[in-house]
Amino acid sequence: MFRDALCFFTRLPLGAPSATASFQGVVAWMPAVGLIVGLIMAGTLWLCATLLPTPLCGLSACLVWIAVTGGLHLDGVADCGDGLFVEALRERRLEIMQDSRLGAFGVIALFFVLALKSTALALLGSGFVQGAYGFWTLLAVCALAATLGRCAVFAAARLPSARPGGMGAAASAGISRRHERIALAVVLALCLVTPRGFRALLAALLVACCLLLVAKRRLGGVTGDVFGCLVEITECATLLACV
């Protein structure tokens, strides 16, 4: 099942998921996938910081982050930007979010998310080069950001689905209290070993709550796009709070 989750949520060369794999079946493994992504990104950031100037370090690490995840969650950022900020009825917002075309608000949302993530990674890499951070700090920060971003989906799954039979309902069915307790324990352990870890946790909770409140008010619940946007903005908030 963990391999299926990696196949679903990353572009690592592991082949296709099994024929019986489904979102409901693999969603509980999202924090574990985040931990793997974070470890890969720590090594990537260390390499970029060693070989490249600071601005290129952040941009290159961000591009690799996108490549590893296949930009899966960025689509949610763009769709939430277009759907949540337009003045329209709930049904029209949901239609806009299902439209494959990209609007102005979606472009702006994508720009700021990628710019903030690149900046945070550049600052983290710069701190490593200057001796302010060691490799283990890079490891802890990247692991916390990627894991916490996916743990936020567990909280979002408690909200009703904006579409009957949508991803919100599937996530809620696939996540048990046991999964939530394990994810919480992992996050708290990462916060303990990460400089400014609990400050990052508070920042991530703040931005996650803001997005979920807006989604609840404007959509009536959560969608797959809200999940994707939640992962990205929580990662950004964690990285920025740590640096």
Backbone bond lengths (Angstrom), bond angles and torsions (degrees), N, CA, C in turn:
res aa  C-N    CA-C-N  psi(-1)  N-CA   C-N-CA  omega(-1)  CA-C   N-CA-C  phi
1 M - - - 1.471 - - 1.528 111.37 -
2 F 1.346 116.85 -37.59 1.456 119.61 179.19 1.519 110.84 -63.96
3 R 1.333 117.01 -39.40 1.463 120.47 176.78 1.529 109.89 -61.85
4 D 1.318 117.68 -41.47 1.470 120.84 177.66 1.529 110.41 -60.93
5 A 1.334 116.60 -39.57 1.465 120.05 178.82 1.520 110.68 -64.08
6 L 1.327 117.06 -42.58 1.469 120.13 177.13 1.524 110.71 -62.19
7 C 1.328 116.87 -38.72 1.471 120.32 178.23 1.520 111.25 -66.98
8 F 1.333 117.56 -35.97 1.455 121.91 179.48 1.522 112.30 -69.85
9 F 1.329 116.54 -46.01 1.460 121.40 -166.18 1.520 115.14 -105.76
10 T 1.321 118.17 0.10 1.467 121.39 176.25 1.519 109.33 -136.96
11 R 1.336 114.48 174.83 1.464 120.48 174.60 1.525 109.62 -114.77
12 L 1.301 116.95 28.86 1.458 120.63 175.40 1.531 109.25 -66.17
13 P 1.326 117.44 143.90 1.479 120.27 -174.47 1.526 112.44 -74.73
14 L 1.323 115.58 75.20 1.468 120.85 -177.87 1.528 112.14 -115.18
15 G 1.321 116.44 6.58 1.454 119.41 -177.89 1.521 111.28 84.40
16 A 1.314 115.53 -169.13 1.465 121.36 -177.98 1.526 110.24 -86.27
17 P 1.342 116.89 151.45 1.470 119.07 175.16 1.517 111.16 -65.80
18 S 1.311 116.53 162.58 1.462 120.31 -179.48 1.520 110.06 -65.70
19 A 1.321 115.63 160.01 1.466 120.67 -176.17 1.524 112.10 -64.55
20 T 1.311 117.74 -24.29 1.471 120.88 -177.76 1.524 112.88 -93.27
21 A 1.337 117.59 -2.26 1.462 120.75 -177.27 1.523 110.75 -68.67
22 S 1.332 115.67 143.18 1.463 121.77 177.18 1.511 108.62 -146.48
23 F 1.322 116.55 162.73 1.467 120.61 178.30 1.522 110.61 -58.47
24 Q 1.309 116.50 -42.67 1.462 119.94 -179.78 1.531 111.11 -61.03
25 G 1.325 116.22 -33.89 1.449 119.79 -177.69 1.513 114.49 -78.35
26 V 1.333 117.26 -26.47 1.466 119.71 -174.11 1.525 113.81 -106.98
27 V 1.332 118.15 -10.55 1.465 120.35 -174.05 1.534 111.70 -60.53
28 A 1.330 117.94 -30.95 1.464 120.30 -179.47 1.522 112.21 -66.25
29 W 1.335 117.08 -18.11 1.462 121.50 -179.51 1.515 112.55 -91.20
30 M 1.317 118.84 2.85 1.465 120.99 -176.43 1.533 113.79 -57.51
31 P 1.351 120.12 -44.14 1.472 118.57 177.89 1.527 112.80 -61.17
32 A 1.328 117.68 -37.27 1.467 120.42 177.78 1.522 110.57 -65.91
33 V 1.328 116.75 -38.78 1.471 120.57 175.41 1.528 109.34 -62.46
34 G 1.331 116.47 -42.22 1.458 120.26 178.23 1.511 112.13 -60.03
35 L 1.318 116.98 -39.63 1.463 120.54 178.67 1.529 110.92 -62.05
36 I 1.318 117.22 -42.47 1.469 120.97 177.57 1.526 110.82 -64.46
37 V 1.332 116.27 -44.55 1.470 120.20 178.19 1.528 110.29 -59.93
38 G 1.332 116.89 -43.01 1.454 120.55 179.88 1.517 112.78 -62.80
39 L 1.315 117.65 -40.29 1.464 121.01 178.62 1.529 110.89 -65.35
40 I 1.321 116.13 -41.16 1.476 120.05 176.97 1.518 110.41 -62.71
41 M 1.341 116.58 -41.38 1.456 120.32 -178.01 1.523 112.16 -69.69
42 A 1.331 117.53 -31.51 1.463 119.98 177.18 1.519 110.48 -63.46
43 G 1.338 116.34 -44.45 1.458 119.80 176.92 1.515 111.98 -64.18
44 T 1.332 115.80 -39.51 1.471 120.14 178.72 1.522 111.12 -64.21
45 L 1.332 116.20 -44.51 1.465 120.68 -178.98 1.527 110.64 -64.67
46 W 1.325 116.77 -40.45 1.469 120.47 177.18 1.530 110.09 -59.75
47 L 1.321 117.05 -43.98 1.468 121.02 -179.89 1.527 110.69 -65.85
48 C 1.333 116.85 -44.73 1.466 120.61 -179.54 1.528 111.06 -64.60
49 A 1.340 116.85 -41.50 1.463 120.16 -179.52 1.522 111.12 -66.22
50 T 1.320 116.72 -31.49 1.460 121.02 -179.78 1.525 112.21 -74.86
51 L 1.323 116.82 -34.17 1.465 120.75 -171.00 1.523 114.62 -104.06
52 L 1.334 118.09 -22.68 1.462 120.60 -169.17 1.521 112.19 -120.66
53 P 1.357 117.73 155.80 1.466 120.54 171.27 1.524 110.31 -62.58
54 T 1.315 116.48 159.56 1.462 121.51 -172.78 1.532 114.49 -54.56
55 P 1.361 119.56 -49.74 1.474 118.16 -179.26 1.523 112.56 -60.78
56 L 1.339 116.80 -42.00 1.459 120.31 179.43 1.520 111.16 -69.82
57 C 1.315 116.64 -29.37 1.459 120.68 177.90 1.522 110.52 -60.34
58 G 1.330 117.32 -50.44 1.455 121.02 -179.27 1.512 112.31 -64.40
59 L 1.328 116.71 -43.56 1.459 120.48 -178.82 1.524 111.16 -65.97
60 S 1.329 116.96 -42.73 1.461 120.60 -179.04 1.525 111.52 -65.82
61 A 1.334 115.85 -43.16 1.469 119.51 178.81 1.525 111.01 -63.36
62 C 1.339 116.70 -38.02 1.462 120.48 178.31 1.533 110.92 -65.63
63 L 1.318 116.96 -39.61 1.468 120.41 178.43 1.525 111.41 -65.35
64 V 1.332 116.58 -39.36 1.462 119.67 176.96 1.524 110.34 -65.88
65 W 1.334 116.64 -39.30 1.470 121.13 176.92 1.525 109.66 -56.89
66 I 1.333 116.10 -44.50 1.464 120.41 178.52 1.523 110.64 -63.78
67 A 1.336 116.49 -41.73 1.466 120.50 -178.55 1.529 111.02 -64.40
68 V 1.329 116.92 -41.34 1.466 120.59 -178.45 1.525 111.11 -64.17
69 T 1.326 116.87 -40.28 1.465 120.68 -178.78 1.527 112.60 -92.14
70 G 1.322 117.12 -5.66 1.459 120.13 -177.61 1.517 113.07 70.07
71 G 1.340 117.21 18.44 1.467 119.60 -178.17 1.519 112.50 62.04
72 L 1.334 115.62 22.25 1.465 120.94 -173.23 1.524 112.67 -56.30
73 H 1.316 117.04 -42.79 1.464 120.40 -174.00 1.530 112.67 -87.50
74 L 1.326 117.08 -15.12 1.469 119.63 179.41 1.525 111.64 -67.65
75 D 1.307 116.80 -29.62 1.463 119.91 176.05 1.526 109.95 -60.86
76 G 1.333 116.61 -36.85 1.455 120.23 177.33 1.515 112.27 -67.29
77 V 1.341 116.90 -35.87 1.466 120.60 176.76 1.525 110.15 -60.92
78 A 1.337 115.71 -48.01 1.459 119.77 -178.57 1.526 111.89 -64.34
79 D 1.328 116.85 -44.26 1.461 119.92 -178.50 1.524 111.79 -67.92
80 C 1.333 117.17 -37.89 1.471 119.15 176.98 1.525 110.72 -67.65
81 G 1.328 116.78 -37.16 1.453 119.51 176.72 1.517 111.52 -60.32
82 D 1.317 116.27 -43.49 1.471 120.46 -179.81 1.521 112.31 -72.20
83 G 1.335 116.96 -40.08 1.457 120.28 -172.12 1.510 114.94 -86.38
84 L 1.323 118.12 -37.66 1.457 120.07 -173.76 1.522 113.45 -79.99
85 F 1.329 116.81 -24.33 1.464 119.23 -173.68 1.523 113.57 -103.55
86 V 1.310 117.23 0.27 1.462 119.71 176.32 1.530 108.75 -86.16
87 E 1.318 115.39 145.47 1.466 119.67 177.93 1.524 108.20 -87.59
88 A 1.319 116.06 100.62 1.468 121.29 -177.92 1.518 108.61 -158.97
89 L 1.322 116.04 171.97 1.452 121.06 176.34 1.529 110.13 -72.32
90 R 1.323 116.59 162.71 1.459 122.23 -177.60 1.524 111.83 -55.01
91 E 1.330 116.36 -46.16 1.467 119.85 -177.15 1.525 110.88 -63.31
92 R 1.319 116.85 -37.75 1.462 120.82 179.56 1.525 110.15 -68.99
93 R 1.315 118.01 -38.26 1.466 120.86 177.40 1.533 110.55 -60.95
94 L 1.311 116.63 -43.35 1.459 120.15 179.52 1.525 111.17 -65.12
95 E 1.322 116.86 -36.15 1.472 120.20 176.55 1.522 110.69 -64.65
96 I 1.321 116.35 -43.73 1.470 120.68 179.64 1.530 110.22 -61.13
97 M 1.322 117.19 -40.41 1.458 120.40 -178.17 1.523 112.12 -69.74
98 Q 1.327 117.67 -23.33 1.463 121.17 176.53 1.522 112.09 -85.56
99 D 1.336 117.14 -15.47 1.467 121.71 -179.64 1.527 109.69 -70.57
100 S 1.317 116.97 132.16 1.473 121.11 -178.49 1.524 112.85 -74.39
101 R 1.326 117.51 -14.58 1.463 120.14 -179.96 1.526 110.95 -75.50
102 L 1.327 115.81 149.18 1.469 121.92 -176.10 1.521 109.79 -103.35
103 G 1.327 116.31 127.51 1.452 121.37 179.68 1.517 112.44 -99.65
104 A 1.332 115.59 179.39 1.464 121.03 -176.16 1.529 111.99 -62.20
105 F 1.340 117.15 -44.38 1.463 119.63 -179.44 1.528 111.09 -64.58
106 G 1.323 116.10 -34.76 1.456 119.92 177.79 1.516 111.92 -65.12
107 V 1.337 116.41 -41.82 1.470 120.95 177.83 1.526 110.36 -62.49
108 I 1.337 116.47 -44.93 1.467 120.63 -179.54 1.528 110.61 -62.16
109 A 1.333 116.68 -43.53 1.467 120.62 179.80 1.523 110.86 -62.01
110 L 1.325 117.02 -44.72 1.463 120.85 178.58 1.525 111.35 -61.70
111 F 1.334 116.12 -43.92 1.466 120.39 -178.48 1.526 110.88 -58.63
112 F 1.323 116.75 -48.73 1.461 119.47 -175.32 1.524 111.92 -69.74
113 V 1.318 117.75 -38.18 1.464 119.76 178.52 1.525 110.51 -63.26
114 L 1.333 117.14 -47.01 1.464 120.49 -178.81 1.531 111.18 -69.29
115 A 1.330 116.80 -37.80 1.467 119.62 178.76 1.524 110.94 -64.98
116 L 1.324 117.20 -43.40 1.461 120.65 179.85 1.523 111.64 -66.45
117 K 1.325 116.34 -41.29 1.469 118.95 -179.98 1.528 110.46 -66.72
118 S 1.329 117.28 -43.22 1.465 120.52 178.25 1.523 111.18 -61.72
119 T 1.339 116.60 -42.37 1.465 120.65 179.39 1.522 111.70 -63.26
120 A 1.325 116.50 -44.62 1.458 120.37 179.74 1.525 111.35 -62.83
121 L 1.329 117.00 -42.29 1.463 120.52 178.82 1.526 110.93 -66.51
122 A 1.346 116.56 -37.68 1.470 119.96 177.62 1.519 110.78 -63.54
123 L 1.331 117.45 -42.88 1.466 121.05 178.75 1.529 111.21 -65.22
124 L 1.316 116.14 -38.79 1.459 119.92 178.47 1.527 110.80 -65.97
125 G 1.347 116.06 -43.25 1.461 119.78 177.54 1.516 112.20 -65.69
126 S 1.330 116.88 -38.68 1.464 121.08 178.14 1.526 111.19 -63.81
127 G 1.326 116.18 -41.13 1.457 119.83 177.82 1.515 111.98 -62.89
128 F 1.332 116.06 -35.36 1.463 119.74 177.69 1.531 110.81 -66.85
129 V 1.332 116.73 -44.46 1.468 120.93 -179.40 1.520 110.80 -63.22
130 Q 1.338 116.99 -38.85 1.464 121.58 -178.49 1.525 113.39 -80.41
131 G 1.313 117.03 -4.33 1.457 120.38 177.79 1.509 115.24 89.84
132 A 1.354 117.10 2.90 1.463 119.86 179.37 1.524 111.44 -73.67
133 Y 1.338 116.61 -30.03 1.460 122.09 179.13 1.519 108.86 -123.01
134 G 1.318 116.53 143.97 1.452 121.33 171.41 1.520 110.45 -95.14
135 F 1.315 116.60 176.77 1.462 120.25 -179.81 1.522 111.10 -62.44
136 W 1.332 117.12 -36.02 1.458 119.15 -178.91 1.522 111.59 -66.68
137 T 1.324 116.72 -27.64 1.468 119.19 174.85 1.519 110.30 -69.17
138 L 1.344 117.13 -43.74 1.467 119.88 175.43 1.522 110.08 -56.04
139 L 1.319 115.51 -44.21 1.465 121.18 -178.21 1.526 110.81 -61.87
140 A 1.339 115.75 -47.59 1.468 119.98 -177.10 1.525 112.00 -66.46
141 V 1.334 117.16 -43.11 1.469 120.66 -177.54 1.531 111.02 -65.97
142 C 1.319 117.06 -47.39 1.472 120.22 -179.51 1.522 110.98 -64.60
143 A 1.341 116.75 -40.96 1.463 120.16 178.88 1.526 110.90 -64.51
144 L 1.336 116.80 -42.07 1.464 120.25 179.49 1.524 110.82 -64.20
145 A 1.335 117.47 -45.30 1.470 120.87 -177.59 1.528 111.24 -61.27
146 A 1.326 116.69 -49.22 1.465 119.84 -176.48 1.523 111.72 -69.77
147 T 1.327 117.43 -36.47 1.464 120.49 -179.93 1.524 111.24 -72.82
148 L 1.319 116.31 -45.34 1.461 120.44 -178.88 1.527 111.03 -63.94
149 G 1.346 116.59 -36.56 1.458 119.29 178.20 1.518 112.27 -58.74
150 R 1.331 116.73 -37.54 1.461 120.44 -178.74 1.519 112.54 -85.29
151 C 1.323 117.16 -26.61 1.459 119.63 174.07 1.532 111.05 -66.83
152 A 1.328 116.68 -27.52 1.465 120.01 178.75 1.524 111.43 -61.16
153 V 1.340 116.28 -28.14 1.468 120.47 177.54 1.531 110.21 -62.51
154 F 1.341 117.13 -32.39 1.462 120.13 178.83 1.523 110.75 -62.26
155 A 1.338 115.65 -41.32 1.462 119.25 178.09 1.526 110.83 -67.98
156 A 1.326 116.11 -41.03 1.469 120.28 -179.08 1.520 111.61 -64.89
157 A 1.321 116.79 -29.98 1.471 120.21 -178.10 1.517 112.72 -66.28
158 R 1.330 117.10 -14.93 1.463 120.28 177.65 1.532 111.91 -75.40
159 L 1.329 116.49 -18.32 1.464 119.98 177.97 1.527 109.44 -80.33
160 P 1.322 117.54 156.88 1.468 119.26 177.59 1.524 111.35 -67.31
161 S 1.316 115.86 154.65 1.463 120.69 176.62 1.522 109.61 -77.35
162 A 1.334 116.53 136.82 1.469 120.19 179.68 1.517 111.93 -72.77
163 R 1.342 116.30 -20.88 1.461 121.60 177.78 1.527 108.83 -123.33
164 P 1.327 118.76 132.62 1.469 120.04 177.77 1.534 110.17 -57.76
165 G 1.319 115.47 129.78 1.456 119.26 179.38 1.506 114.41 73.23
166 G 1.340 117.76 14.56 1.459 121.31 -178.74 1.512 112.07 -81.89
167 M 1.355 114.97 -170.34 1.456 120.08 -177.00 1.521 112.11 -66.60
168 G 1.319 117.39 -28.62 1.454 119.64 177.53 1.519 111.26 -59.97
169 A 1.326 115.82 -44.71 1.461 120.12 178.77 1.520 111.09 -67.63
170 A 1.344 117.05 -39.70 1.468 120.79 179.66 1.523 111.28 -65.19
171 A 1.330 116.36 -40.93 1.466 119.99 179.42 1.522 110.79 -65.18
172 S 1.312 116.53 -42.79 1.457 120.73 -179.98 1.523 111.42 -61.27
173 A 1.336 116.09 -37.85 1.463 120.38 179.88 1.525 111.99 -74.25
174 G 1.342 116.74 -27.48 1.459 120.04 -175.40 1.512 114.94 -90.29
175 I 1.344 117.35 -8.92 1.473 121.42 -177.00 1.526 109.58 -112.78
176 S 1.303 116.65 123.23 1.459 121.52 178.94 1.530 110.43 -102.83
177 R 1.319 116.29 171.26 1.463 120.63 176.48 1.531 110.71 -61.49
178 R 1.321 116.62 -34.98 1.466 120.08 178.07 1.517 110.94 -62.49
179 H 1.337 117.02 -42.72 1.469 120.91 177.39 1.525 110.28 -61.52
180 E 1.319 116.70 -41.07 1.465 120.73 -179.22 1.521 111.41 -64.83
181 R 1.325 116.83 -41.05 1.466 120.14 -179.79 1.530 111.43 -66.52
182 I 1.314 116.71 -40.45 1.466 120.37 178.14 1.528 110.30 -64.02
183 A 1.339 116.46 -44.92 1.466 120.97 -179.80 1.528 110.47 -62.18
184 L 1.329 116.96 -41.64 1.468 120.70 179.24 1.527 110.89 -63.77
185 A 1.328 116.99 -41.36 1.464 120.55 179.31 1.521 111.05 -63.35
186 V 1.331 117.33 -41.02 1.467 121.21 179.45 1.520 110.64 -64.87
187 V 1.328 117.05 -44.16 1.464 121.36 179.92 1.520 111.17 -62.61
188 L 1.318 117.29 -45.17 1.464 120.22 -179.86 1.527 111.35 -64.59
189 A 1.338 116.86 -37.58 1.463 119.96 177.03 1.524 110.75 -64.37
190 L 1.338 117.35 -41.19 1.465 120.89 178.12 1.526 110.82 -66.29
191 C 1.337 117.17 -37.63 1.463 120.25 177.94 1.529 110.79 -62.88
192 L 1.321 117.13 -36.19 1.460 121.09 -179.12 1.522 112.39 -65.25
193 V 1.336 116.84 -34.30 1.466 119.98 -176.01 1.528 112.56 -98.30
194 T 1.328 116.95 -0.15 1.463 121.37 -178.39 1.521 110.43 -105.09
195 P 1.336 119.28 126.91 1.470 120.52 174.42 1.526 110.53 -56.84
196 R 1.319 116.86 131.07 1.470 122.79 -177.04 1.531 111.75 60.80
197 G 1.318 115.92 27.43 1.463 120.11 -175.54 1.517 113.22 -63.10
198 F 1.333 117.37 -42.79 1.467 119.29 -177.92 1.531 111.06 -75.13
199 R 1.317 117.49 -29.25 1.460 119.19 172.60 1.524 109.83 -64.91
200 A 1.332 116.65 -39.80 1.469 121.07 176.90 1.521 110.51 -63.62
201 L 1.335 116.62 -39.35 1.472 120.26 178.77 1.522 110.68 -61.94
202 L 1.326 117.08 -43.54 1.464 120.43 178.83 1.528 111.52 -64.25
203 A 1.343 116.55 -41.37 1.465 120.21 178.51 1.518 110.53 -62.88
204 A 1.338 116.38 -42.80 1.460 120.43 179.90 1.524 111.21 -64.14
205 L 1.339 116.57 -41.57 1.466 120.29 178.48 1.519 111.30 -63.25
206 L 1.329 116.27 -38.34 1.463 120.31 -178.73 1.529 111.12 -63.92
207 V 1.336 117.20 -50.58 1.465 118.98 -177.73 1.521 110.85 -69.03
208 A 1.337 117.15 -34.38 1.469 120.30 178.26 1.520 110.63 -64.37
209 C 1.326 116.64 -44.66 1.468 120.40 179.10 1.522 111.59 -62.82
210 C 1.327 116.79 -39.68 1.475 120.13 179.02 1.525 110.72 -61.76
211 L 1.337 116.82 -47.26 1.466 119.73 -179.84 1.519 110.99 -63.51
212 L 1.323 117.75 -43.56 1.464 120.47 -177.27 1.527 111.70 -67.76
213 L 1.331 117.08 -34.82 1.471 119.59 176.48 1.523 111.03 -65.28
214 V 1.342 115.79 -42.47 1.472 119.68 178.36 1.526 110.04 -64.60
215 A 1.334 116.96 -43.61 1.467 120.44 179.83 1.525 111.03 -63.40
216 K 1.315 117.15 -41.05 1.475 120.37 179.26 1.511 111.04 -64.19
217 R 1.342 116.78 -40.25 1.463 119.89 -177.88 1.525 111.89 -74.05
218 R 1.330 117.02 -40.65 1.462 119.78 -171.65 1.522 114.39 -94.67
219 L 1.344 116.37 -23.96 1.466 119.25 -178.95 1.520 112.55 -114.36
220 G 1.326 116.50 -17.59 1.448 119.62 -176.38 1.512 113.25 87.42
221 G 1.329 117.44 3.52 1.465 120.88 -178.32 1.512 110.76 162.87
222 V 1.317 115.95 -158.17 1.460 121.38 -176.24 1.523 110.87 -110.58
223 T 1.321 114.26 157.05 1.463 122.30 175.19 1.523 108.01 -133.01
224 G 1.329 116.36 176.11 1.459 120.08 175.10 1.516 111.92 -60.53
225 D 1.334 116.82 -34.91 1.463 119.94 177.94 1.525 111.50 -66.00
226 V 1.315 116.84 -37.36 1.465 120.05 177.48 1.526 109.78 -64.93
227 F 1.318 117.03 -40.03 1.467 120.21 176.27 1.532 110.66 -58.58
228 G 1.340 115.98 -48.24 1.462 119.90 -178.65 1.512 112.37 -61.86
229 C 1.321 116.66 -44.92 1.466 121.08 178.68 1.522 110.34 -63.33
230 L 1.316 116.52 -38.92 1.460 121.55 179.61 1.528 111.07 -60.88
231 V 1.325 117.17 -43.20 1.465 120.91 178.67 1.526 110.51 -59.48
232 E 1.330 116.65 -47.45 1.464 120.82 -175.35 1.524 112.68 -66.55
233 I 1.326 117.49 -47.77 1.469 118.66 -175.43 1.525 110.87 -72.20
234 T 1.337 117.27 -29.31 1.460 119.70 176.45 1.526 110.63 -69.39
235 E 1.332 116.63 -40.19 1.463 120.11 174.46 1.519 111.14 -59.06
236 C 1.332 116.38 -46.38 1.472 120.70 -179.89 1.520 111.10 -60.81
237 A 1.327 116.61 -46.68 1.461 120.07 -178.71 1.529 111.43 -61.95
238 T 1.320 116.84 -39.74 1.460 121.21 179.33 1.515 111.20 -64.86
239 L 1.324 116.89 -48.09 1.461 120.74 -179.64 1.523 111.54 -61.32
240 L 1.327 116.59 -45.24 1.465 119.86 -178.27 1.527 111.68 -65.92
241 A 1.333 116.66 -38.96 1.462 119.39 179.75 1.524 111.74 -67.16
242 C 1.313 116.96 -31.71 1.469 120.60 -178.88 1.511 112.44 -75.48
243 V 1.335 118.55 -29.41 1.469 120.21 -177.62 1.527 111.58 -98.35
